[in-house]
Amino acid sequence: MPSLDQKELEEILGLKIRNPDLYLSAFTHRSYLNENRSFALPHNERLEFLGDAVLELAATEYLYKNYPHPEGELTNFRSALVNYKMLSAIASRLGFEKFLLMSRGEAKDMGRARQVILANCIEAVIGAMYLDAGYQESGNFIAREILVELPNIIKEGSYMDAKSKLQEIIQEKRGVTPTYGVISETGPDHNKMFVVGAFVGQDEVGRGTGPSKQEAELSAAQDALKQNKF
């Protein structure tokens, strides 16, 4: 069975590992088990479920104590901190990819799927830290590696996604709310691609594509902001 470089991981996480199997499981993607039937540990999805909750609680507690903003803004701050793009970037910065156990096919994919795997992995690691060392230690890691990104998020305004920005501008200029409609969808169920239009009334002001309706809508809103034809 593979083993982790425990000393290196301890340095990255800033704690003493008591149960190495928890962390090995946290770095194990479901696909790895398909090619390694004798692997004795479970994949990381249950740990990811736990870590997601720990991360959300830590982020929410920090925001509540340190930012006297309305609930809606705090929600946007938190969403920007814990979305898959942010978490995958942090996981990459920490060097988590070297510890990942995946199938050969997944290992070749360096696009969005890899970002999602890395984001899920960091949540699974937080879940492992919570079980192994408790909330305080996992909270210290979250504060040091994730919450530290918050000032830059607020400074750049990246907590407000393109759809929110577009809605704010359209409501101010036109007094209406933009809508979104699927123009086309292609591909099999497991690999669909959506084309979505952003509309103000009957006028299409932007168009975007994505592997889900939500991401295609964001892409359409970004296109609308870029074109500025409203």
N, C-alpha and C positions, 0 to 999 in steps of 0.2 A: 504493500500500500504506500502511496506517496506520503512524504512528510514535508512539513513546513520548515523553513529556516526560522526557528522560534526566536533566536536572538535578534535577528534583523526585524522581525515583525514586532517584537517588544519595543524596539527602539522607535519604530514608526508610530505605534499606538501609545507609547509612553506609559506602559504598565507591565507588571509581571504576570505572565500567562500561567494560570493554574491548570487549565484543562485544554491542552492543545487540540484535541479532537473537535471541540466546539468551533475553533477557528478554521480547521481544515474543512469542516462541513460548510462553514460560511463562504469559503472560496470555491465550493463545488457546485457547478451549474448542472441543472437537470440532464443536459445532453451527455455529460461525462459518464453518467451511470448507464446510458444506453450502450456505450462501447466498453464499459468495465463492470460487468455484472457481478464480479466478486468483491467490488468495493464495499467495505463494511459500514460506511457512514451514510446518512441521508444527504440529499442535496439541500441547497440553502433556502428554499422557499419559506419554510416555517420560521427560520431565523430572520429572514427578511421581513415577514409579517410582524414579528416582535420588534425588530429594530426600527421599523417605520413608525410604530407607536411611540417608542422611546424618543426618537428624533423629533417627532411632532410635539411631544410634551415638553422636551427641553427647549425647543425653539419658541414655543408658545409662552412658556414661563419667562424666558429671557425677554421676549418682546413686551410682555405685560409689565414687567418690572422696570424696563429701561426706556420705553417709548410711549409717551402719553397720547398716542394717535387714536383716531376712531377705529372701531372694530374692522371696518372694511379695509382700511389701509394696512392694519396689522396682518390681516389675512393675505393681502397681496405681498407684503414683505416675506411672510412665511412661505408662501407658494414659490417665490423667487429663490428662496434658500434651499428648498427641498425638491425642486423639479429635477428631472432626470439629467438634463444637460449640465446643471450646476454640480450635482452629485458625481456624475461621471468625470467631469473635469477635475474635481477634488480627488477622486479615486486614482486618476491617472497621475496627478501631481504626487501622490503618496506612493506611487509605484505598485499599486495593487495588481496590475496585469500580470506581473511575474509570478504571482501566487495562484492565479486562476486555473481551475481544472475544468476544461471544456472538451467537447467532441472535436475531432479534426475539422469538421465542417464549420462549426461555430468559431473556431480559432482563426479561420481564414477571413471571416467577415469583419471588416474594420469600419463599417458604417454605423447607422443608427442602432442596429441590433447590438453592437459592441457597447455603445454608450448605455443602453438599457441594462445590459448585463453588469456593467461596472457600477451603475447607480444602485441596482438591486444588491450587488455585492457589498457595497459600503453600508447599506442598511442591515444586511445580514451580519456583518462584522460588528456593528453597533449592538445588534441583538445578542451576539456571542459575548461581547464585553459586558453587557448588562447581566447575563446569567453567570459569567465567570467572576466578575469583579464588582458588580453592583451599579446602582444608578449614578453615584457620585463620580466614579471613574469613567463611565461611558459619557456622562455629562461633561466632564473635563475635556474629553476628546472632541465632543461635538462643539464645545465652545472654542477650542483651540484651532480646529481645522475647518469648521463649517460656519459658525456664527461670526467668525472673523471677516467673512465676506460681506456682511450686511452693510457696513458703511459705504462700501463701493457701490453696492446695489442701489442704495438710496441716492447717492451722489449722481449716478448715471441715469437714474430713473428707470432702470431695467425691470423694476418690480411691476411696472404697468405694461402689460403685454400689448401687442399691436391692436388687438380687437378693442381693448379698453381705450387706448389712445384714439383710435378711429371713431369710436362711439362718442367720446368726449368732444372731439372736433366737429363731427356731424351734428350733434345735438346743439352745439353752440351756434353753428353757421346756419343750419337748416331747420332746427327744431324737431327733427325726427331721429329715429334710431335705425342704423344700418341693419340690413338683413343678409342672410347667406343662403345660397342654394346650390345643390349639387348639379353640376353641368354634365358630368359623365363619371363613370367608374369602370375600371378595367382590371383584369387579372383574377386569379382564383381567390377563394375566400381567405386563404392564409397569406396572400401576398397582393392585396388590392392596392390600387392607386386611384385616388379621388381627385377630380378637378372641381373646384368650388368657385363660385362668383360671389363678390361682395356687392350689394345693391343699395342704392339710396332711392327709394321709391321703385320705379321701373328701370332706372339707369344703373348699368353695371359700371362700377368705379374701380374694380380690381379683380384679379383672378389668380388663383394659386393651386398648387398640387401638394399632395401628401399621402402617406400610407394610412391615414385615418381622416375622418371628416373634420375632427378638431384641428389637426395639424394643417389640413388644407385650408380651413377657415383662417387660421393665423397667417398662412402664406398669402391668402387673398387680401387680408387686412394690411399686411406689409406692402403688398403691391399697390393697394389703394393709397396708402400714405406716401409711397414713392412717387406715384403719378400725380397726386394732388389735383384731381379733376372733379372736385366736388365743391 
